Amino acid sequence: MSIEASPPTWTRTAKFVGLPLAGFVLLQADSIHPFIRFSNELANVFVGTMTFLLPFVAVIFALIIPRHWWSRIIATLLLLPLLLFCLVAGFAGSLMIGDTWRTGVNSAFEPIASVPMGGYSVGIYRTNCGAPCSFGIYPLQEKQIMPGILLVRALPGFEPADKAAFKVIGKDALLLQVPEYFDGEVRTPARSRVYHLKRFLYF
């Protein structure tokens, strides 16, 4: 009897545990290589931080759905490294929420310019992940698809760099230049890139 019931139980557990984990993976992928963003940066930081709660939801399902205590322990142990990572990342994200709320700017992804291109724009952002890495310049092609929601396309950026100058050089063509960058040890020469953009971002 228990053997016959076991496969459906594991199937149900896999569904309930897998859904929040799949959501976590997809949302983390979107934060690394963005496809959808909010026009309000506080909303981006808040949602990004809340995604670190999804593995904890998966653990709750793993604890309450399986019938056998050993299967609950195995599922929890398998998720434990991810939970520790999410705990640290979620704490850092909560601090970032407070900072963005007070200043109105996300210091880790600070907008420094927005270039209107007719039907869409190119946002130029300065990235700063703190002591482990240098500043970077990160352009995003952005198009509003509904109020407050942007469809975005990540464009090749520059790292290390902390300043940028831009010039529209033609229809759907943008020149982006970054000056020489010196971090106290290594001097990186000035660089530039021409972006040939697509009207609807991806086609």
Beta strands, then each sheet from edge to edge (+ up, - down):
strand 1: 36-38
strand 2: 109-116
strand 3: 121-127
strand 4: 136-146
strand 5: 149-154
strand 6: 165-170
strand 7: 173-178
strand 8: 181-182
strand 9: 187-188
strand 10: 191-196
sheet 1: 1+ 5- 4+ 3- 2+
sheet 2: 6+ 7- 10+
sheet 3: 8+ 9-
end
